[in-house]
Amino acid sequence: MDEKLPIQPPPADPPKGPAHPASTVRISRREALVNTASKVTLRSLPRIPDPVKRFLLARRSITIDGNTLDTTMQLFLAAQRVAGLDGLVSSPDVAIARNQLEITAGGFRQDILVQSVSNLSIPGPAGPIRVRHYRTAQPHAPLLVFFHGGGFVIGSLDTHDDLCRLICRDGGMHVLSVDYRRAPEHKAPAACEDAFAAYRWALEHAVELGANPDRVAVGGDSAGGNLAAVVSLLARDGGVASPALQLLIYPMTNPRGETRSWTLFAEGFFLTKRHDEWFMDHYLNGADVDDTDHRVAPLLADDLSGLPPALVLTGGFDPLRDEGRAYAEALLEAGVEVDHRHFGSLIHAFVNFFPLGGDSAIATEEMISALRGHLARG
């Protein structure tokens, strides 16, 4: 049974919509029609046979740097362009961008049942932090502390709800998803301070959550992958028990990096260079740290030795491809155990697109299998 509990009693179903104030943003009639059409398209994509997808794309494929784009992702990107949506960030207005991502994520919501889902509130460095606990029926199972992506600006517990449910169900583990403070309301290093506080809380309360206190891992996608890497560094340097594993899904590791992948995929592949600059401006402009600080750029840390094993995922059409690969290589050079899985046909955010089928579903399944295998050790 998938039982849902709110932050405060009495028991009730949590709200179905966005977990943030952006849910109150008013949208125009045109935007509503676009969102309705997009939802129909997203629901239909998994049922379209591959030959039909190729026909709809005029049998044209996209090959860059030796990689051929997954047909499902190519059709998804084409559908976004037709709908007038600009990839990951739909508007320079933060509230609208947040709201639109919630709507897009809701367009392919799945019915993934786990033993229970509970919304909780835990202590944080600047006040309570909202977290969501996904409970598995497996006894003494590992716990993954998960940080959602979204450039430290957008994204939420809800945009990554399906992914966390899937990891919990198919990985046979608990997941604690963290609603860390976001920019521009909260500049760096607020997000990593919340992430580290949530990790320490998870260590102390793993038994209460029904999890194995010796198998607490951290993980996240994109900005969340950055936070997982930073938390691993902070734990080592702060004398806190090391995570059992760091799951780094196309992590942002160096915002100053001018890589080949940022040149190749600056436009047209969901995450764009313009989006990244928008994220970093909100996250770092006026912050107490700059883009060379290891709490922002873990790739620039002076010492990467002594960190927990890493499972690193990269995509062939992702602007973050090369800095994810560079971080995996730097960890290896520092003597850290690394399992780097590269999926050449996929774009940024592919683990969120598993409901659409195609290579995203295959890659997400492989990730969860590898995650489960790594956390089964010891």
C-alpha positions in Angstrom: 0.0 0.0 0.0 1.3 3.5 -0.9 0.4 5.5 2.2 0.9 9.2 2.1 1.3 11.4 5.1 1.7 15.2 5.4 4.2 17.2 7.4 1.8 17.9 10.2 -1.0 15.7 11.5 -3.8 14.8 11.1 -3.0 12.2 8.3 -4.1 13.2 4.8 -3.0 13.0 1.2 -0.2 15.4 0.4 -1.1 18.0 -2.3 -0.8 16.7 -5.9 0.6 20.0 -7.3 3.9 21.8 -6.9 5.5 21.9 -3.4 6.5 25.6 -3.8 4.7 28.9 -4.1 5.3 28.9 -7.8 2.2 26.7 -8.1 0.1 29.9 -7.7 1.5 31.5 -10.8 -1.2 32.6 -13.3 -0.7 31.4 -16.8 -2.3 32.7 -20.0 -4.9 30.8 -22.1 -2.2 30.2 -24.8 0.1 28.7 -22.2 -2.7 26.5 -20.8 -3.4 25.2 -24.3 0.4 24.6 -24.9 0.6 22.7 -21.6 -2.4 20.6 -22.4 -1.0 19.7 -25.8 2.4 18.9 -24.3 0.8 16.7 -21.7 -1.0 14.7 -24.4 2.2 14.4 -26.4 4.2 13.2 -23.3 1.6 10.6 -22.5 1.6 9.4 -26.1 5.3 9.1 -26.7 5.9 5.8 -24.9 3.1 4.1 -27.0 4.5 5.3 -30.4 6.4 2.5 -32.1 10.0 3.4 -33.1 9.4 3.2 -36.8 6.5 5.7 -36.4 8.8 8.0 -34.4 11.4 7.9 -37.2 8.7 8.6 -39.8 7.5 11.7 -37.7 11.2 12.8 -37.7 11.3 12.4 -41.5 13.8 9.6 -40.9 16.5 12.1 -39.9 18.8 11.3 -37.1 21.3 13.5 -35.2 24.9 12.4 -34.8 27.4 14.6 -33.0 30.9 13.6 -31.7 30.3 10.0 -32.7 27.0 9.7 -30.8 23.5 9.3 -32.3 20.7 10.9 -30.4 18.0 8.6 -29.1 14.9 8.7 -31.3 12.6 9.2 -28.4 14.6 12.2 -27.1 14.9 13.6 -30.6 11.1 13.5 -30.9 10.6 15.0 -27.4 12.9 17.9 -28.3 11.1 18.5 -31.6 7.7 18.4 -29.7 9.1 21.0 -27.3 10.1 23.3 -30.1 6.7 23.0 -31.7 5.0 23.8 -28.4 7.2 26.9 -28.0 8.9 25.6 -24.9 12.6 26.6 -24.4 14.0 23.4 -23.0 14.7 23.3 -19.2 14.0 27.0 -18.5 10.8 28.3 -20.0 11.1 31.9 -18.8 13.5 34.3 -17.2 10.9 34.9 -14.5 11.9 32.5 -11.7 8.3 31.8 -10.6 7.1 31.0 -14.1 10.2 28.8 -14.8 9.6 26.8 -11.6 5.9 26.5 -12.3 6.4 25.3 -15.9 8.9 22.6 -14.8 6.3 21.4 -12.3 3.7 21.2 -15.1 6.1 19.5 -17.5 7.1 16.9 -14.9 3.4 16.3 -14.1 2.8 15.6 -17.8 4.2 12.1 -17.5 3.5 11.3 -13.8 3.5 7.6 -13.2 1.7 5.4 -10.6 4.8 4.0 -8.9 3.8 2.4 -5.6 6.2 2.0 -2.7 5.5 0.9 0.9 4.9 4.4 2.1 5.7 8.1 1.4 6.0 10.6 4.3 6.6 14.3 4.2 8.7 15.3 7.2 10.4 18.4 8.6 14.0 18.2 9.9 16.3 20.8 11.5 18.4 22.9 9.2 21.1 25.6 9.6 18.5 28.4 8.7 15.3 26.8 9.8 13.3 23.6 9.1 14.1 21.6 5.9 11.3 19.8 4.2 12.2 16.2 3.2 10.2 13.3 1.7 10.9 9.8 2.9 10.2 6.9 0.5 10.1 3.7 2.5 10.9 0.2 1.1 9.5 -3.0 2.5 13.0 -4.5 2.4 14.4 -5.0 5.9 17.6 -3.2 7.0 17.8 -1.6 3.5 20.3 1.2 2.4 19.2 4.8 2.5 19.9 7.2 -0.4 19.8 10.9 0.6 18.7 12.5 -2.7 19.2 16.1 -3.9 17.1 17.2 -6.9 18.5 19.0 -9.9 17.4 22.3 -11.4 20.4 24.6 -11.4 19.9 25.4 -7.7 16.9 27.6 -8.8 14.1 25.4 -10.1 13.1 21.8 -9.4 11.5 20.4 -6.3 10.4 17.3 -4.3 7.6 16.9 -6.8 9.6 17.2 -10.0 11.7 14.3 -8.9 9.0 12.3 -7.1 8.7 9.6 -9.8 12.4 9.1 -9.9 12.7 8.7 -6.2 9.8 6.3 -6.2 11.4 4.2 -8.9 14.7 4.1 -7.0 12.9 3.1 -3.9 10.8 0.4 -5.5 13.3 -1.1 -8.0 16.4 -0.4 -5.9 15.0 -1.9 -2.8 16.1 1.1 -0.7 14.9 4.0 1.3 15.1 7.4 -0.3 15.1 10.7 1.6 14.6 13.6 -0.9 15.7 17.0 0.3 14.0 20.3 -0.3 17.1 22.4 0.1 17.0 26.2 -0.1 17.1 27.5 -3.7 18.4 30.7 -5.3 17.9 33.5 -5.9 16.2 33.8 -2.5 19.1 31.9 -1.0 22.6 32.3 -2.5 25.4 29.8 -2.3 26.4 28.1 -0.1 22.9 27.8 1.4 22.0 24.8 -0.8 25.1 22.7 0.3 24.6 23.7 3.9 21.1 22.3 3.8 22.3 19.2 2.0 25.0 18.5 4.5 22.6 19.0 7.4 20.1 16.6 5.8 22.9 14.0 5.3 24.0 14.3 9.0 20.3 14.0 10.1 19.9 10.9 8.0 23.0 9.3 9.6 21.6 10.0 13.1 18.0 8.9 12.2 18.5 6.0 9.7 17.4 3.4 12.2 14.2 5.4 12.9 13.5 5.5 9.2 13.9 1.7 9.1 17.2 1.9 7.1 20.7 0.5 7.6 22.8 3.2 9.3 26.0 1.8 7.8 24.7 2.1 4.2 23.7 5.7 3.9 24.5 7.1 0.5 24.1 10.6 -1.1 23.1 11.3 -4.7 21.5 13.7 -7.1 21.2 14.9 -10.6 22.9 18.0 -12.2 22.9 20.6 -9.4 21.9 17.8 -7.1 24.9 15.8 -8.2 27.0 18.8 -7.4 25.5 18.8 -3.9 26.2 15.1 -3.4 29.8 15.6 -4.4 30.1 18.6 -2.1 28.5 16.7 0.8 31.1 14.0 0.4 33.9 16.5 0.6 32.3 18.2 3.7 31.9 14.9 5.4 35.5 14.0 4.9 36.8 17.4 6.0 34.4 17.7 8.9 35.1 14.3 10.5 31.6 13.0 9.7 31.0 9.4 8.7 31.6 9.1 4.9 28.6 8.3 2.6 28.6 4.7 1.5 28.4 5.9 -2.1 28.1 9.1 -4.0 25.7 8.9 -6.9 26.6 11.7 -9.3 24.1 11.9 -12.2 25.5 14.3 -14.9 26.9 16.5 -12.1 27.8 20.1 -12.4 31.4 20.1 -11.1 33.0 23.3 -12.4 30.9 26.3 -13.5 34.0 28.0 -14.9 34.7 25.1 -17.3 34.8 25.9 -21.0 34.5 22.4 -22.3 34.0 20.9 -25.7 30.5 19.6 -24.7 29.4 23.1 -23.7 30.5 24.3 -27.2 28.8 21.4 -29.0 25.5 21.5 -27.1 25.1 25.1 -26.2 21.7 25.2 -27.8 19.0 22.7 -28.7 19.5 19.9 -26.3 17.2 20.8 -23.3 19.9 22.4 -21.1 21.5 25.4 -22.9 24.4 27.7 -22.2 21.9 30.5 -21.6 20.1 28.4 -19.0 23.4 27.7 -17.2 24.4 31.4 -17.1 20.9 32.2 -15.7 21.3 29.6 -13.0 24.8 30.7 -12.0 23.8 34.3 -11.9 21.0 33.6 -9.5 23.1 31.2 -7.4 26.4 33.2 -7.2 25.7 36.8 -7.9 25.9 38.4 -4.4 26.9 35.2 -2.7 29.5 34.8 0.0 31.5 32.3 -2.1 32.7 32.5 -5.7 32.8 30.0 -8.6 36.2 28.7 -7.5 35.1 27.5 -4.1 35.0 23.8 -3.7 31.4 24.1 -2.3 30.5 25.3 -5.8 33.1 23.6 -8.0 34.1 20.3 -6.4 36.4 19.6 -9.5 38.5 22.5 -8.2 39.0 21.1 -4.7 42.6 20.8 -3.7 42.4 17.2 -2.6 39.9 14.6 -3.8 41.5 11.7 -1.9 39.7 9.8 0.8 36.2 10.3 -0.7 33.6 7.5 -0.9 33.1 5.4 -4.0 31.4 7.2 -6.9 28.8 6.1 -9.4 29.0 8.7 -12.2 26.5 9.0 -15.1 27.1 11.2 -18.2 25.1 11.7 -21.4 26.5 12.1 -24.9 24.4 15.1 -25.8 24.6 16.8 -22.4 26.6 20.1 -22.0 27.7 18.8 -18.6 29.2 15.7 -20.2 32.9 16.7 -20.1 32.9 18.1 -16.6 31.2 14.9 -15.3 33.8 12.9 -17.1 36.6 15.1 -15.8 35.4 14.7 -12.2 35.3 10.9 -12.6 38.9 10.9 -13.9 40.0 13.3 -11.2 38.5 11.0 -8.5 40.2 8.0 -10.1 43.6 9.8 -10.1 43.0 10.6 -6.4 42.6 6.9 -5.6 38.8 6.9 -5.3 36.8 3.9 -6.6 34.7 5.1 -9.6 32.1 3.4 -11.7 31.5 5.8 -14.7 28.5 4.9 -16.9 28.3 6.9 -20.2 25.1 6.9 -22.2 26.1 8.4 -25.6 22.6 8.7 -27.0 21.1 10.8 -24.2 20.5 14.4 -23.3 20.6 16.3 -19.9 17.9 15.2 -17.4 17.5 11.8 -19.0 16.8 10.0 -15.7 13.6 12.2 -15.4 12.5 11.0 -18.9 12.4 7.3 -18.1 8.5 7.3 -18.4 8.9 8.2 -22.1 10.7 4.9 -22.8 13.6 4.6 -25.2 17.2 4.8 -24.1 16.3 7.0 -21.1 14.3 4.1 -19.5 17.1 1.6 -20.2 19.8 4.0 -18.7 17.7 4.6 -15.6 17.2 0.9 -15.1 20.9 0.3 -15.4 21.6 3.1 -13.0 19.3 1.7 -10.3 20.7 -1.8 -10.8 24.3 -0.5 -10.4 23.3 1.6 -7.4 21.7 -1.4 -5.8 24.8 -3.5 -6.5 27.2 -1.0 -5.0 25.1 -0.5 -1.8 24.7 -4.3 -1.3 28.4 -4.5 -0.5 29.6 -4.8 3.0 
